[in-house]
Amino acid sequence: MTKRSLLSSILLFMAAAALPLAAQTTPPASTAHRSTAAAAPHRAAPGCVTTPELSLKIPALPASAPCAKVLYTVTRTPTMKLDYASPLVSAAVREELSGGPATYSLDYVDTQVGTGEVAKTGKWLTVHYTGYLVDGTKFDSSRDRNQPISFPYGTHQVIPGWDTGFEGMHIGGKRRLFIPYELGYGDAGKGPIPAKAELIFDLEFISQSDTRPAPPPPAARPGPPGMSVRPPGSGVHPPPGTATPPAGTPPPANTTTPPQGTSTPPTGTTTPPAGTATSPPGTSQPQ
């Protein structure tokens, strides 16, 4: 070996020894923070994007629906940086401490374009919604209760994905939102929402107003098909699930005979129970 070759080898060894241990050790692939690579297509292609593979339990979008697009993309830059980590430090702790940049997007599909006013910050939006986890679990739905909800848009009263997810949406429109956990319930989750859960919401924008809308009236109690059930307090009506017998139907065999001197109602007339108020004039009885 010549003197020049020997000198070059010594200089290379000294340069490598001067690097910190963290720089000499290649971190495992699992320590790469969510999404810098996954979000690159979002920046490069403002058109269609790839959404998570959803469970078959989630209703498929209409064949006529457009592709999913990005509403916006965010990169969160950490305030601290990992300068050194011993080989004893696990990959999970490395990731927690390194806090590399996190990039995520709010994606959407407009399945129906509304024709009314566009959603405006500060207005009260009234919407119907159904929320799913990616595995198909339906964790909440206003449609199941047949009662839409209202909230002040853009005032941080709801999760960030909702607080910004109606941008460009018009009254009468329907939209599916793909909300990353950073814009949902975060690292910890909440209630039925597990930690770091991506959320799928099917939304319908019903109306908006300057003030909070009055709550809707209580829904009528269910009864047999064809039977009109009125809310409590609206007059005489049978107990839930009890049908009024048709006019002219003879009483059952075990019906108690009224005492002597008691006037018998005309044939086919149902006698209301004692103490029951009569229906208001013009109130039709359920059939």
Helices and strands as residue ranges (DSSP letters): H 3-17, H 21-24, G 29-31, H 36-44, E 69-76, H 91-98, E 102-112, E 124-133, E 138-141, H 142-145, E 149-152, H 160-164, E 174-179, G 181-183, E 199-209
